[in-house]
Amino acid sequence: MILFADKEKEVKESKSFWTSLGKNVLSKSGENSGRLIDIRFLSGNLAGIIVLKRFRRIYFSKEHLKPDSKDRLLLKIDPPSNLLGKRVYDKNARLLGSVSSIQVSPGTWKLIRFWVKKFPFSPKIEFYPQDIETSLKNILLKKDYAKRR
């Protein structure tokens, strides 16, 4: 190998592109945000990564990656895309369904609203971020949800 670097240590400590493919990407809270399927470069510099989660491709820019993680890929944020597929319960622990879709502010990761469906052909129920009390494995809402008649 011919080295064009100031330090030999620089080559030994750097990580190969191929060893990262297929690894899980973890959010700020340690939740799985998907599996790395592509790394994007712009003018020879890292621009971002593309992650696959539940048949959806999600792009994270370089600003959202933690640079100090060597063994795994970590994000600085908890992306709203992690809500997709989670079960939603109201204040009285009644199952309302699962998150079927989300809406984020264009160009940011700010969640505007999300929709919940119980069955594939049931109507969607709309909720807002301020309605969420906790969002770990499931989503628990702050209020009781009464069905509209």
C-alpha positions in Angstrom: 0.0 0.0 0.0 1.3 3.5 -0.9 0.4 6.1 1.7 -0.2 9.8 0.9 -0.9 10.9 4.4 1.0 12.7 7.2 0.3 9.9 9.7 0.1 6.1 9.3 -2.2 6.2 12.3 -4.8 8.1 10.1 -5.2 5.1 7.8 -5.4 2.5 10.6 -8.0 4.3 12.6 -10.3 5.2 9.7 -13.3 3.1 8.9 -14.1 1.5 5.6 -17.3 2.3 3.7 -18.1 -1.4 3.2 -18.0 -2.3 6.9 -20.8 0.2 7.7 -23.3 -1.1 5.1 -26.2 -3.0 6.7 -25.5 -1.8 10.2 -28.3 -0.4 12.3 -28.5 3.3 12.9 -29.5 4.4 16.4 -31.3 7.6 17.4 -30.3 9.9 20.3 -32.4 7.8 22.7 -31.0 4.5 21.5 -33.9 3.5 19.4 -33.3 1.7 16.0 -33.8 4.2 13.2 -33.2 1.7 10.4 -30.5 -0.1 8.5 -27.8 1.8 6.5 -28.1 1.1 2.8 -26.2 3.9 1.2 -23.7 6.7 2.0 -23.9 9.9 -0.1 -21.0 12.1 -1.0 -20.9 15.6 -2.4 -17.7 17.0 -4.0 -15.7 14.1 -2.3 -17.0 14.9 1.2 -19.6 13.0 3.2 -23.1 14.6 2.6 -25.3 12.1 4.5 -26.6 8.6 4.7 -29.7 6.7 3.5 -31.4 4.4 5.9 -34.1 1.8 5.2 -36.8 1.4 7.8 -40.0 -0.6 7.0 -39.6 -0.3 3.3 -39.1 3.5 3.5 -35.9 5.2 2.6 -34.9 8.0 5.0 -32.0 10.5 4.4 -30.0 11.9 7.3 -27.6 14.7 6.5 -24.1 14.8 7.9 -25.2 17.3 10.6 -27.4 14.7 12.2 -24.6 12.1 12.6 -22.5 11.9 15.8 -18.9 12.1 14.7 -17.4 10.5 17.9 -19.0 7.0 17.4 -16.5 4.5 15.9 -18.2 1.2 16.3 -21.8 2.1 15.5 -23.7 4.8 13.7 -25.4 7.2 16.1 -27.7 10.2 15.4 -27.8 13.5 17.3 -31.6 13.5 17.0 -34.7 11.4 17.6 -36.3 11.4 14.1 -40.1 11.5 13.8 -39.8 8.6 11.4 -39.3 6.4 14.5 -43.0 6.9 15.3 -44.1 5.0 12.3 -45.7 1.6 13.2 -45.8 2.3 16.9 -49.0 1.5 18.8 -50.9 4.4 20.2 -52.8 4.3 23.5 -55.0 7.0 25.0 -54.8 8.1 28.7 -57.0 5.2 29.8 -54.7 2.6 28.1 -57.2 1.9 25.3 -55.5 0.9 22.0 -56.3 3.4 19.2 -54.2 1.8 16.5 -50.7 2.3 15.0 -49.1 5.3 13.5 -49.7 5.0 9.8 -48.2 8.3 8.5 -46.5 11.5 9.8 -46.0 15.0 8.5 -42.8 17.0 9.2 -42.0 20.6 8.5 -40.2 20.9 5.1 -36.4 20.9 5.4 -36.4 20.2 9.2 -37.1 17.3 11.5 -40.0 19.1 13.4 -43.1 16.9 13.6 -46.3 18.7 12.7 -48.8 15.9 13.1 -49.3 12.2 12.8 -52.2 9.8 11.9 -53.3 6.6 13.5 -55.2 3.7 12.0 -56.5 0.7 13.8 -57.3 -1.5 10.7 -56.2 -1.1 7.1 -59.6 0.3 6.0 -60.5 2.2 9.1 -60.5 6.0 9.1 -57.4 7.9 10.2 -57.3 9.8 13.5 -55.2 12.9 13.5 -52.9 13.8 16.5 -50.3 16.5 17.2 -46.9 16.3 19.0 -48.3 18.1 22.0 -50.7 15.2 22.5 -47.8 12.7 23.2 -47.0 12.0 26.8 -44.4 9.3 26.3 -43.0 7.6 23.1 -40.7 4.7 23.9 -41.9 1.3 22.6 -45.5 2.5 22.3 -47.0 6.0 22.3 -49.1 7.1 25.3 -51.3 10.1 24.8 -52.0 12.8 27.5 -55.7 12.8 27.0 -58.6 10.4 26.7 -59.8 9.9 23.1 -63.6 9.7 22.7 -64.8 8.4 19.4 -66.8 10.7 17.2 -70.3 9.6 16.6 
